[in-house]
Every structure is written in C-alpha cells, then in structure tokens.
Amino acid sequence: MLEGRAVLILEDEPVIGFALEDIVETIGGRVCGTAFRVAEALDMLRQHQCDAAILDVNIAGERSYPVADALAARNIPFIFATGYGDSEHPSRFAHAPTVTKPYGVEDIRVALARALFNAR
C-alpha cells in the first residue's frame, strides 16, 4: 500500500529520524523530507508533495500538533510515532494511528497502511 508514496518525517532525534527513513524505504515508500523542528516540517509541507507523514509528538519541547493540523487540512494521512502513547492526543486526532517507541518496521508499516486506508 505504501509503494512509491512520499512520506514526511518529523522527529527531533536525528538517529531516530534516519532510522525512520530506512524503515520507509524498506516498506516501499520514499521520504519527501525529514524535519527536526515543527517550523521546518511546515515549510516542507508547503514545498513538497507528500502522501503521508510520521510525526513524533514532542519535538524539542514543542508539540507536533500544528503539523498534524496542516496535514489534516490537506487530507494527508499521518501517524504518530512517540514514546507517550496515544493517551494525550487531542480528540481531533483520535483517528490517527499511534505507534509507541520503541517500534519496528512492522509497527510502522501497519500503522501507515491503516492511516492510508482510513484516508480513502
């Protein structure tokens, strides 16, 4: 389901961000950008066509919800990949799959597939 789709990654830890890039490519997607700050991710959304996104929730002390709002406004499916679980997301993001760190390739694949399927 991810074959060739462009995925935006927002993760403030470079090592985890680069690991997510590898995961996206392993499951057949391509990375349209990896952002390490919320403002950077918003800029990337304006500059690139993305089909889906993976968002960490806590980005250097700032929540990624403005990026989630921008994605939702464009009907771009996204998942949260976080150490916090899904209990603290605002209710408007109840539809977004959440994977909890530490996660693996299969966790990301299943969550992205679910997000893409739900977006249809």
Buried (B, 14 or more C-beta within 10 A) or exposed (E): BBEEBBBBBBBBBEEBBBBBBEBBEEBEBBBBBBBBBBEBBBEBBEEEEBBBBBBBBEBEEEBBBEBBBBBBEEEBBBBBBBEBEBEEBEEEBEBBBBBEEEBEEEBBBBBBBBBBEEEE
